Amino acid sequence: MHLQAGRFPEAQDLAAGLTGADLAAVHAVRDHTARALDRVRHGSRPPADALAALNEAQRAAPAVAELAWNGEVVTTVRRRPGSPGARLSAWLAEAAAELLTDPAVAKIRQCEAGDCVMLFLPARPRRRWCSPARCGNRVRVARHYQRHK
């Protein structure tokens, strides 16, 4: 999951102040997301404990839309209270919730390169690798080597 700076303004600044406990919370969100995503993208029911953990991470630092006047118009920025780890975990859990509920989740694929663990959403139906320039090129080079060996 990539946190977009515009959607999650705090997330970019949070990484600097993370403690070991904060990192453990972020890793837990990552692990629960992976477990749920593995099931959902194959059309199966996600583990209840994974969904509960993602919901709990969001509840630990609920988002608040703060209004401000920038001199010309009223603006809104979504902020979360709490420790850096709780806030970052909540942003990640929110992004995971959006991913898991997106109809395109069923199209997510695992890279076909043998040594790659990346998942990707293919732009074209025949795409097989997360990165044609990296994984795709390595597979093609290995195939060429085997043919000419």
C-alpha positions in Angstrom: 0.0 0.0 0.0 1.3 3.3 -0.9 0.1 6.3 1.2 -0.5 9.2 -1.1 0.7 12.5 0.4 -2.4 14.4 -0.6 -4.8 11.9 1.0 -2.8 11.2 4.1 -0.9 14.4 4.9 0.4 13.2 8.2 1.7 9.8 7.1 4.9 11.1 5.5 6.0 12.9 8.7 5.2 10.1 11.0 7.9 7.7 10.1 10.6 9.7 11.8 9.3 9.3 15.3 8.3 5.6 15.3 9.3 3.4 18.2 9.6 -0.3 18.3 6.0 -0.7 19.5 4.9 1.6 16.7 6.6 -0.5 14.1 5.1 -3.6 15.6 1.6 -2.1 15.2 2.3 -1.1 11.6 3.7 -4.6 10.9 0.5 -6.1 12.4 -1.7 -4.0 10.1 0.5 -5.1 7.1 0.1 -8.8 8.1 -3.6 -8.6 8.7 -4.1 -6.8 5.4 -2.0 -9.5 3.6 -4.1 -12.3 5.1 -7.4 -10.6 4.2 -6.3 -9.6 0.7 -5.1 -13.1 -0.1 -8.6 -14.4 0.6 -10.6 -11.5 -0.9 -8.8 -11.4 -4.2 -9.6 -15.1 -4.6 -13.3 -14.5 -3.8 -13.2 -16.1 -0.4 -14.3 -14.8 3.0 -11.4 -13.0 4.8 -10.4 -14.1 8.3 -12.7 -12.4 10.9 -9.8 -11.6 13.2 -7.9 -9.8 10.3 -10.9 -7.6 9.7 -11.4 -7.0 13.4 -7.7 -6.0 13.8 -8.0 -3.6 10.8 -11.1 -2.0 12.3 -9.4 -1.7 15.7 -6.4 0.0 14.2 -8.7 2.6 12.6 -10.6 3.1 15.9 -7.3 3.7 17.8 -6.9 7.0 15.9 -10.1 8.1 14.3 -9.9 10.6 11.5 -11.2 14.2 12.0 -11.8 16.6 9.2 -10.3 19.9 10.5 -11.5 23.1 8.8 -9.3 26.1 8.2 -9.3 29.3 6.2 -6.3 29.7 3.9 -7.0 33.4 3.1 -9.2 32.6 0.1 -11.3 29.5 0.8 -12.2 27.1 3.5 -10.0 24.0 3.4 -10.2 20.7 5.1 -7.4 18.4 6.3 -8.0 15.0 7.8 -6.0 14.5 10.9 -5.8 11.7 13.5 -5.0 12.0 17.2 -2.7 9.6 19.1 0.8 8.3 19.0 2.7 8.2 15.7 2.3 4.4 15.5 -1.4 4.5 16.2 -1.9 7.3 13.6 0.2 5.5 10.9 -1.5 2.2 11.6 -4.9 3.8 11.3 -4.0 5.5 8.0 -2.7 2.1 6.7 -5.8 0.3 7.9 -8.0 2.8 6.2 -6.1 2.3 3.0 -6.5 -1.4 3.4 -10.2 -1.1 3.9 -10.6 0.9 0.7 -8.5 -1.7 -1.2 -10.5 -4.7 0.3 -13.8 -3.1 -0.7 -12.8 -2.0 -4.2 -14.4 -4.2 -6.9 -11.0 -4.3 -8.7 -9.5 -6.3 -5.8 -10.4 -9.5 -7.6 -8.1 -8.5 -10.5 -5.0 -8.2 -8.2 -2.4 -10.7 -9.2 0.9 -12.0 -7.8 4.0 -11.4 -9.9 4.9 -14.5 -12.0 8.6 -14.1 -11.4 9.8 -16.9 -9.3 11.6 -14.8 -6.7 9.2 -11.9 -6.5 6.4 -11.6 -3.8 4.9 -8.4 -5.1 1.2 -8.0 -5.9 -0.1 -5.7 -8.6 -3.2 -4.5 -10.4 -2.6 -5.2 -14.1 -3.2 -2.3 -16.5 -3.6 -4.9 -19.3 -5.2 -8.4 -19.0 -2.1 -10.2 -20.2 0.4 -8.5 -17.8 2.3 -11.2 -15.9 4.9 -9.3 -13.8 4.8 -6.5 -11.3 7.3 -4.6 -13.3 8.0 -5.5 -16.9 11.3 -3.6 -16.7 12.5 -5.5 -13.6 10.8 -8.9 -13.1 9.7 -9.3 -16.7 13.2 -8.5 -18.1 14.8 -11.0 -15.7 12.4 -13.8 -16.7 13.0 -13.0 -20.4 16.8 -12.9 -20.0 16.7 -16.2 -18.1 14.6 -17.8 -20.8 16.9 -16.5 -23.5 19.9 -17.9 -21.6 18.3 -21.4 -21.3 17.5 -21.4 -25.1 21.1 -20.5 -26.0 23.0 -22.5 -23.4 
